[in-house]
Amino acid sequence: MSGGEVAGSGWTRALVVFSGRTDLVWLRLLRPGFRHCFAVLGSAGGWICVNPMAHGTEISVLPVAPDFDLAGWYRSQGLICVSATPRRPPRRAIGWRPYTCVEEVKRVIGLSGCAALTPWQLYLSLSKNGKSSLTPGGKSA
């Protein structure tokens, strides 16, 4: 296993990407800029995107080089990115929660013990750990 790699996964880095765009009217009740989130996992072989949506989860291989500045590209698209380190969570049942983009992202990156229910709460939780690449206003940290 190489340095920083999650045991058995191959993923060495992750981005959690937040968006204010939504087609669902009820999601407009959420904080602007934080109405949806998805995860991007990276390794020496490249990047994959896991995008949980209301109608299904889209998983795609991103056609960019492993060293491509993906966070910078997402920022240029008006999205907010937070860097995260993928972890292998403890092998114990996770409490019952509604299936949302936030819950899926937490499971994809191995974030256990996080009570966040909304994208904004997840952003705050990840930012407290010093992983934020942007401030809430969208400016570089």
GIPE-V212205 format. One record per residue. N is the residue number from 1. PHI is phi in whole degrees, 0 to 359 (* if undefined). NEAR is the number of other C-alpha atoms within 10 Angstrom. D_LAST is the distance of its C-alpha to the last C-alpha in Angstrom with 2 decimals. Layout:
BEGIN
n & phi & near & d_last
N & PHI & NEAR & D_LAST
N & PHI & NEAR & D_LAST
END
This chain:
BEGIN
n & phi & near & d_last
1 & * & 9 & 31.63
2 & 280 & 8 & 28.93
3 & 302 & 6 & 26.09
4 & 83 & 13 & 23.51
5 & 279 & 17 & 25.72
6 & 288 & 19 & 26.65
7 & 311 & 13 & 30.40
8 & 81 & 8 & 32.35
9 & 259 & 12 & 29.62
10 & 86 & 17 & 28.43
11 & 276 & 23 & 24.83
12 & 253 & 19 & 22.42
13 & 209 & 20 & 19.06
14 & 212 & 24 & 17.93
15 & 239 & 26 & 15.51
16 & 250 & 26 & 15.76
17 & 248 & 23 & 15.53
18 & 245 & 24 & 15.78
19 & 225 & 19 & 17.89
20 & 261 & 18 & 19.50
21 & 280 & 14 & 22.57
22 & 202 & 13 & 25.75
23 & 262 & 7 & 29.47
24 & 267 & 10 & 30.42
25 & 303 & 7 & 31.18
26 & 294 & 9 & 30.69
27 & 286 & 15 & 27.05
28 & 290 & 15 & 26.39
29 & 286 & 9 & 26.76
30 & 283 & 14 & 23.37
31 & 303 & 14 & 20.15
32 & 305 & 13 & 19.32
33 & 88 & 21 & 16.68
34 & 223 & 24 & 17.57
35 & 254 & 22 & 21.22
36 & 205 & 24 & 21.26
37 & 215 & 29 & 19.56
38 & 211 & 24 & 20.69
39 & 244 & 28 & 20.19
40 & 233 & 27 & 20.26
41 & 252 & 23 & 21.75
42 & 236 & 22 & 21.91
43 & 213 & 16 & 24.48
44 & 298 & 12 & 26.20
45 & 271 & 11 & 28.24
46 & 137 & 16 & 25.59
47 & 234 & 22 & 23.78
48 & 234 & 19 & 25.17
49 & 244 & 18 & 23.94
50 & 243 & 20 & 25.23
51 & 242 & 19 & 25.12
52 & 281 & 21 & 27.07
53 & 237 & 15 & 28.54
54 & 297 & 9 & 31.27
55 & 261 & 6 & 34.02
56 & 163 & 8 & 33.07
57 & 254 & 13 & 30.53
58 & 261 & 11 & 29.77
59 & 241 & 13 & 29.18
60 & 220 & 12 & 28.71
61 & 274 & 12 & 28.34
62 & 271 & 15 & 25.82
63 & 277 & 9 & 27.54
64 & 229 & 12 & 24.86
65 & 294 & 12 & 24.92
66 & 303 & 14 & 23.45
67 & 264 & 12 & 21.05
68 & 298 & 11 & 19.97
69 & 282 & 10 & 16.25
70 & 293 & 18 & 16.62
71 & 299 & 20 & 13.00
72 & 298 & 13 & 12.76
73 & 295 & 12 & 16.08
74 & 298 & 16 & 15.27
75 & 300 & 18 & 12.31
76 & 295 & 10 & 15.02
77 & 268 & 10 & 17.26
78 & 86 & 13 & 15.23
79 & 261 & 20 & 14.34
80 & 252 & 29 & 11.39
81 & 241 & 29 & 11.15
82 & 233 & 22 & 10.73
83 & 283 & 21 & 12.20
84 & 217 & 23 & 15.26
85 & 256 & 19 & 18.25
86 & 297 & 25 & 21.49
87 & 230 & 21 & 24.05
88 & 271 & 17 & 27.73
89 & 288 & 15 & 28.26
90 & 301 & 10 & 31.34
91 & 277 & 6 & 34.54
92 & 211 & 7 & 35.27
93 & 298 & 6 & 35.51
94 & 268 & 11 & 32.54
95 & 302 & 7 & 33.56
96 & 293 & 6 & 34.53
97 & 217 & 9 & 31.79
98 & 297 & 10 & 31.83
99 & 281 & 12 & 30.87
100 & 227 & 17 & 27.67
101 & 300 & 23 & 24.75
102 & 296 & 25 & 22.82
103 & 297 & 21 & 25.74
104 & 294 & 20 & 26.12
105 & 298 & 23 & 22.51
106 & 301 & 21 & 22.77
107 & 289 & 17 & 26.03
108 & 296 & 19 & 24.90
109 & 269 & 23 & 22.14
110 & 78 & 17 & 24.46
111 & 272 & 19 & 22.60
112 & 257 & 14 & 25.52
113 & 78 & 10 & 25.76
114 & 259 & 12 & 23.03
115 & 271 & 13 & 24.54
116 & 303 & 16 & 22.11
117 & 246 & 15 & 24.25
118 & 246 & 19 & 22.00
119 & 303 & 27 & 18.95
120 & 298 & 21 & 16.99
121 & 297 & 16 & 18.34
122 & 295 & 23 & 17.45
123 & 303 & 24 & 13.79
124 & 298 & 15 & 13.88
125 & 297 & 16 & 15.89
126 & 290 & 19 & 13.75
127 & 292 & 18 & 10.52
128 & 298 & 10 & 12.81
129 & 276 & 10 & 13.51
130 & 74 & 11 & 10.12
131 & 257 & 16 & 10.04
132 & 284 & 22 & 7.33
133 & 262 & 19 & 5.74
134 & 219 & 17 & 4.97
135 & 275 & 14 & 5.64
136 & 304 & 16 & 9.45
137 & 281 & 9 & 9.93
138 & 91 & 14 & 8.78
139 & 268 & 10 & 6.33
140 & 298 & 11 & 3.79
141 & 281 & 9 & 0.00
END
